[in-house]
Each structure stands twice: as structure tokens, then as C-alpha cells.
């Protein structure tokens, strides 16, 4: 099917994030790229927004077959982990229907530009072959061209648009990078989704010609208001490895690694004391 693919950068193997994973796992860059493709493909199939519930870093290491792979992705800034979910950062840049739509549109535009360049080159070659008129005719032609504004002087319409069925169109990776720099406190994926829902709730406001101005105004107000908030509070940074809690079946509750080791030590001491009492 047409949707069964994901975007992969040509320079991924030389990305500093891959080097961080290599240091955490000890495997080579080519193997890491293959495991990333397998992992991101799984996320593209089983999630819609890059958030996978019911899995943790232990599952990810087992899925990729490399201990430390999840920790390396966290250090690379590609993953957030909690006790009961994984979040693939910047998921909508390369995965999901919107990313694939942007990629397809970009490819179509590049092909169209290439065809335009080819047609223009053929027209110029034809002009050179047939331009055998006297010098006076050439001067008249040049004068006419001087008085005519070039066709490229008109500003092209902005590619960004929105509709109530498919949402946003035409937002490029360059747009997202520029907005992330200008409005660092605004979560782009969340704010674009909120803006889309607001437009659906206010259909009379959805008839616009300059959607870029609408988006930047929305993000600017979010930035000035303190940034994107989740559950009434600003989103907290990822929990450090030492403080992450995991479900321990042996004790039927969530415990950090330090709490688990302390419980195991206490259990061993109790067993040792019980054995000593039986001997007496």
C-alpha cells in the first residue's frame, strides 16, 4: 500500500545522535540505523502521535536487541520515557500521515520545478536557433522585454492552508524549525492541533487567505502566555534514570532501582535471621 513507508534521512548514519547510541550500546552505526528503521516503523504502525502506552525502556532494549539502546535515544533527544509509556520526539516530522503528505508534496513540487527548468532550457535553445532577424528587430524585442515586468516578480501564494477534514497542509520542516526557534516554549504539534480544533469550533473564522500569519500569531500568544501546558501545569522534563519507577511483580508495586535493591537486601537479611533461629 502507498502508506507503508517512513522517511529516513540520507545522512542519518553520521548524525551525532547515532554516535550517542553507539557509545551506549557498543554496536556500529550501520546496525543502529537498521534498528532505528525497525523501531520507527513499529511506531508509525502502532501509534498516531508518537506516544506508545504500555511499554518502557526495557521493552525497547529487548525489541531492538541492544541493551542501552533506549538510553542512547534519550541522550540523543529522540525519546522520552516514563514507567508506562514511550514518546518518540519530533514524531510528526518524519512519521504519520501528515509527514508523508508533506514529503509527497515536496517531491511533486521538486519534479514540477525540474520540468519547468527543462522546458525553459528547450525554449531558450529554440530561441537561439530561430533568432536570425536583423539587428533592428533584436533592439525592438529587447525594448519590449525591458518594458514588461518579469513573470517571477509576483510573489507566489503561501503554501500553508487548513481545512476541516484533513487539517493543516503545506507546513514544511523549515517552517517547523523556524517556529521552534522563534517560539521555544510552544509545543508545535500540540498547538497546531489546538488551533485546528478552535477553527472547527469557529467555522466563520476559518475563511482566511494568510494562514501563516494566523499560525505565527497563535504561537506568539502561546509563547507570551508561558508556553504549552499539559494538565494545567507546564510539561516537566524527562524523569532521570535513577528516579524512574518500574513495576516489580515480586512486590506487586512500582519501585525505583534503589528501592528494589534495598528490598532485596532486607529480604535476604530476614531469611538469614530465620535460618539462624531454626538452627538454634
C-alpha positions in Angstrom: 0.0 0.0 0.0 1.0 3.6 -0.6 1.2 4.4 3.2 3.5 1.6 4.1 6.8 3.6 4.2 8.6 6.1 6.5 11.1 8.9 5.9 14.8 8.2 6.6 17.5 10.9 6.2 20.4 10.1 3.9 22.9 11.4 6.5 21.4 9.6 9.5 24.4 7.3 10.0 26.6 10.3 10.6 24.2 12.1 12.9 25.6 12.8 16.4 22.6 11.1 17.9 23.7 7.8 16.3 27.1 8.2 17.8 25.5 8.6 21.3 23.6 5.4 20.8 26.8 3.7 19.6 28.6 4.7 22.9 25.6 3.5 24.9 25.4 0.1 23.2 28.7 -0.6 21.6 27.2 -1.6 18.2 28.2 0.0 14.9 26.4 2.9 13.1 25.0 0.7 10.2 23.4 -1.7 12.7 22.0 1.3 14.7 20.4 2.8 11.5 18.7 -0.6 10.8 17.4 -0.9 14.3 16.1 2.7 14.2 14.3 2.0 10.9 12.7 -1.1 12.5 11.7 0.8 15.7 10.3 3.9 13.9 8.4 1.7 11.5 6.8 0.0 14.6 5.9 3.4 16.0 4.4 4.5 12.6 2.2 1.5 12.6 1.1 1.3 16.2 0.9 5.0 17.2 -0.7 8.1 15.7 1.2 10.8 17.7 4.4 9.1 18.7 3.2 8.1 22.2 3.3 4.4 22.9 1.5 3.3 26.0 2.2 0.1 28.0 5.9 -0.1 27.0 9.1 1.1 28.7 12.8 1.2 28.1 13.3 -2.4 29.0 10.8 -3.4 26.3 12.6 -1.1 23.8 16.0 -2.6 24.5 14.5 -6.1 24.1 12.7 -5.1 20.8 16.0 -3.7 19.3 18.1 -6.5 20.8 20.6 -4.0 22.2 20.9 -3.1 25.9 21.3 0.7 26.3 19.6 1.5 23.0 16.7 3.4 24.8 19.2 5.3 27.0 21.2 6.3 23.9 18.0 7.6 22.2 17.2 9.6 25.3 20.7 11.2 25.2 20.2 11.9 21.5 17.0 13.8 22.2 14.9 11.3 20.2 13.0 9.7 23.0 11.2 10.3 26.3 10.4 7.5 28.8 8.2 7.0 31.7 7.0 4.0 33.7 4.1 3.2 31.4 4.8 4.9 28.0 7.4 5.9 25.5 7.3 9.1 23.5 9.1 9.5 20.2 10.1 13.1 19.9 9.6 15.1 16.7 7.4 12.2 15.5 5.3 14.3 13.2 8.4 15.5 11.2 9.1 12.1 9.7 6.2 9.7 10.7 2.4 9.8 10.4 0.1 10.8 7.6 1.0 14.5 7.8 4.7 13.9 7.4 4.1 11.5 4.4 1.8 14.1 2.9 4.4 16.8 3.2 7.1 14.5 1.7 4.9 13.6 -1.2 4.0 17.2 -1.8 7.7 18.2 -1.7 8.6 15.5 -4.2 5.8 16.7 -6.5 6.9 20.3 -6.3 10.6 19.4 -7.0 9.6 17.4 -10.0 7.4 20.2 -11.3 10.3 22.7 -10.9 12.7 20.3 -12.7 10.2 20.0 -15.6 9.8 23.8 -15.7 13.6 24.2 -15.9 13.8 21.7 -18.7 11.0 23.4 -20.7 12.7 26.8 -20.2 16.0 25.4 -21.4 14.4 24.0 -24.5 12.6 27.3 -25.2 15.9 29.2 -24.9 17.6 26.8 -27.2 14.8 27.2 -29.7 15.1 31.0 -29.5 18.8 30.8 -30.2 18.3 28.7 -33.3 15.5 30.8 -34.8 16.6 34.3 -33.8 18.1 35.3 -37.2 16.2 38.6 -37.6 18.1 41.9 -38.4 19.7 43.9 -35.6 16.9 46.4 -35.5 14.4 43.7 -34.8 16.5 42.5 -31.9 16.6 46.0 -30.4 12.8 46.3 -30.6 12.5 42.9 -28.9 14.9 43.9 -26.1 13.0 47.2 -25.7 9.7 45.3 -25.3 11.2 42.9 -22.8 12.5 45.9 -20.8 9.1 47.5 -20.5 7.5 44.2 -19.4 7.8 43.1 -15.8 9.3 39.7 -15.3 6.9 36.9 -14.6 8.8 35.9 -11.4 8.3 39.3 -9.8 4.9 38.4 -8.4 5.0 36.8 -5.0 3.8 33.2 -5.0 0.9 32.4 -2.7 1.8 30.9 0.6 1.7 27.1 0.7 0.2 26.8 4.2 -3.6 26.0 4.3 -6.1 24.3 6.5 -9.4 22.5 6.0 -11.8 20.9 8.5 -11.3 17.4 7.0 -7.6 16.9 6.8 -6.3 19.8 8.9 -3.1 21.5 8.1 -1.3 21.4 4.7 1.9 22.8 3.3 3.8 23.2 6.7 7.4 22.3 5.8 10.3 21.1 8.1 11.9 24.5 7.5 8.7 26.2 8.9 8.8 24.0 12.0 12.5 24.6 12.6 11.9 28.4 12.3 8.9 28.3 14.7 10.7 26.1 17.2 13.5 28.7 17.3 11.2 31.7 17.5 8.7 30.2 19.9 10.7 27.6 22.0 8.0 27.3 24.8 5.2 26.4 22.3 4.8 22.7 21.6 4.2 22.8 17.8 2.3 19.5 17.5 0.0 20.4 20.4 -0.6 24.0 19.5 -1.3 23.2 15.8 -3.8 20.6 17.0 -5.4 23.1 19.4 -5.6 25.7 16.6 -7.3 23.2 14.3 -9.9 22.3 16.9 -10.5 26.0 17.6 -11.1 26.6 13.8 -13.5 23.6 13.7 -15.4 25.2 16.6 -15.4 28.6 14.9 -16.1 27.9 11.2 -16.7 31.5 10.4 -13.1 32.2 11.4 -11.7 29.5 9.1 -12.0 31.6 5.9 -8.6 33.1 5.7 -6.0 33.9 3.0 -2.9 34.3 5.1 -2.7 31.1 7.2 1.0 31.7 8.0 0.1 34.9 9.8 -2.6 33.0 11.8 -0.2 30.2 12.9 2.6 32.6 13.9 0.1 34.8 15.8 -1.2 31.7 17.7 2.3 30.5 18.6 3.3 34.1 19.7 0.3 34.3 22.1 1.2 30.8 23.4 4.8 31.9 23.9 3.8 35.1 25.7 1.4 33.2 27.9 4.1 30.9 29.3 4.1 28.1 26.6 2.3 24.9 26.1 0.8 23.4 29.2 -0.3 19.9 29.9 -2.9 19.1 32.6 -2.8 22.7 33.9 1.0 22.7 34.5 3.9 23.2 32.2 5.3 20.0 30.8 8.1 18.6 33.1 11.4 17.4 31.7 12.0 13.6 31.4 12.5 11.7 34.7 16.2 10.9 35.4 17.1 7.2 35.1 17.8 6.8 38.8 14.3 8.1 39.8 12.2 6.2 37.2 9.8 3.7 38.8 9.2 0.2 37.4 6.5 -2.3 38.2 8.0 -5.1 40.3 5.9 -8.2 40.2 7.7 -9.7 43.2 6.5 -6.9 45.4 3.3 -6.0 43.4 4.1 -2.3 43.3 6.2 0.4 41.5 9.7 0.8 42.8 12.9 2.6 41.6 16.1 0.5 41.1 17.4 1.7 44.5 14.2 0.8 46.3 14.2 -2.6 44.7 17.8 -3.3 45.7 17.1 -2.2 49.3 14.0 -4.5 49.4 16.1 -7.4 48.1 18.8 -6.8 50.8 16.2 -6.6 53.6 14.6 -9.8 52.3 17.9 -11.6 52.3 18.7 -10.4 55.9 15.3 -11.7 57.1 15.9 -15.1 55.5 19.3 -15.3 57.1 17.9 -14.4 60.5 15.2 -17.0 60.2 17.7 -19.7 59.2 19.8 -18.9 62.2 16.8 -19.2 64.6 15.9 -22.6 63.1 19.5 -23.8 63.8 19.2 -22.8 67.5 
